[in-house]
Amino acid sequence: MSKTRHVSETPATQFLKRHKVAFTEHTYDYVDHGGAGEAARQLGLDPHAVVKTLIMENEAAQPLVVIMHGDREVSTKNLARQAGAKKITPCHPEVAQRHSGYQVGGTSPFGTRKRMPVYIESGILDYPQVYINGGRRGYLIGIAPGVLVDLLQARPVSVGLE
């Protein structure tokens, strides 16, 4: 797929348009378990600037969103400490889908079914532009990372593992 191919709207793009946020569209051939690294490779992007959206939950099964560099893992122990929780674990795919409204592999932090607290790895905010899922597998949007803080009240944390 080419980078200029138009993609139909998603709840994420509708949300961004409603809030008058500029973004670019980037499509790629989705590969199961390829993750952000595969998207970065196909699109020729810095893998650190391609970020992933993860749905996790605390010990009370309350969902939350974590935005992390695509080439890093999340320290759930550090996240729990910084979020004031006893424990945080990734949601099972079907639970994540129920909370977000998005299919795993196509999860965007914008336009989620439920309003959830959002945590963002602080280093992401140092980039002028990041690439994040636009609400569909094989579809990234390029945005200024400050949008995540401004629109979603994303809280910066340092929870990345190499």
N, C-alpha and C positions, 0 to 999 in steps of 0.2 A: 504494500500500500504506500502511496506517496504521502508526504507530509502535508500536502495541500488539499487532500481529499476532504470534502465536507462531511461532517458527522452530524446525524440528527440530534436534536436537543436531548439533554438528560436533566434530571432534577438539579444536578450540580450546575450545569450551564445556565439553566433557567434562574437559579438563585443568583449567580454572578451577574447575569444581565439585569435582573431586577435591582441589584445594588450598584449597577453601572461600573462594574469592574472590567477592565481591559484584560484579555487573555488571548493566547495563541493556541491553535489546535494542532496536535501532532498524533498521527495514527501509525501503528506498527502492527505486525502480525503477532497476535497473542500466542504465547507458548506456555502450556501448563507448567507451573513451578519455575518458570523463567524469571519471574520477578522483575524488579526495577533494573537489575543488571542487564537482562535481555533487552528491555526497552531502550536503555542507554546505548547498548551496542548497536541495535538496529537504527536508531536515530542519530548516532554519532554524538551523543551528549556525555558530559562529565557524569559518571555514575554517582558521585557525591551530590550532584545538583538534582538528580532524579530522586524524589522522596516518596515514601510509601505511607499509606494510611492504614493503621492497625486498630482493630476494635478489641478492647480488653475489658476486664471487669474486676471490681474489687471483691473483698471477702463477702460482701452483702449482695453480690451478683448485680451491682449497679454498673452499667456500661460506661466506658470512656473511650476517647479517641486519642491515639498517639501518632504523631507525625515524626518520622525518622528518616535519616539519610538511607537511600536504597541499598547502600553497601555496608550498613551497620545493623547490629542487633540491638535490642532493648534490654537493659538490665532491669528486670521487673522488681528486683529488690530495691534498687535505687529509686525507681519510679514510685514504688509504694511509699518509701520514706519521704520523697519530695511532694507527693500528693496527699500525705497525711492518712494513708491507708495501712492496714495491717499486712495486706497481701494483694498483689495484682497478678492476674494470669490472663493469657490470651483466651478469647472466646472460641468455642467450637465454631466451625464455619456456618452451620445452620443458625446458631444463636447470633453470630455477628451479622448475618444477613437479615435476621429479624429486627435487630436494633437499627441497622443502617439503612435498610431498604435496598442495598446494593449486593450484587453477586460478588463473592470473594474473588479477588483478582481484578475487580472493577470498582473497588470501594473509593469513594471520594469523601472528604470531610465536609463538603458543601451539600446542602439539600438533603441531609439525612432524615430518615423517618422520625427518629427521636432526637430531641435536643440532648446532647451529651457534653460533659466537660472535655476540653481539648488541651492536650499537652504537646508542645513542639520542642524538638531538640534545638537548643539555643544556637548552635552553629549554622542551622538552616537560615537563620535571619541575617547572616553575613553575606548571603548571595544576592546579587541584584535581581536574579530571576531563578525560579525553581520550576521543576516539571512534576506535576502531581496528577493522579488519576482524575479523569473528568467524568467518571460515573459509568464507565463501560470498559470491558476488557479490550485492550489494544488501543486505548485512547488516553493520551496525556494532554493536559493543558499547561501552558507556560504562564506563570503569574509572578508578581512581586511578592515575596514571602511575607511582607508586612500586612498583606491582605488577610492572612490567616489570624494574625493578632487582632487587627481592626474589626473584622466581621465575625469571627468566631470566639473572640476573647481567649485565644490560645495562650496558655501559660508556658513560658520558656522553662525548660528543665535541662539538666545534663545527665542523661541516662544511656548514652550510646556506648556500645561495646564494639571493638574492632573484630 
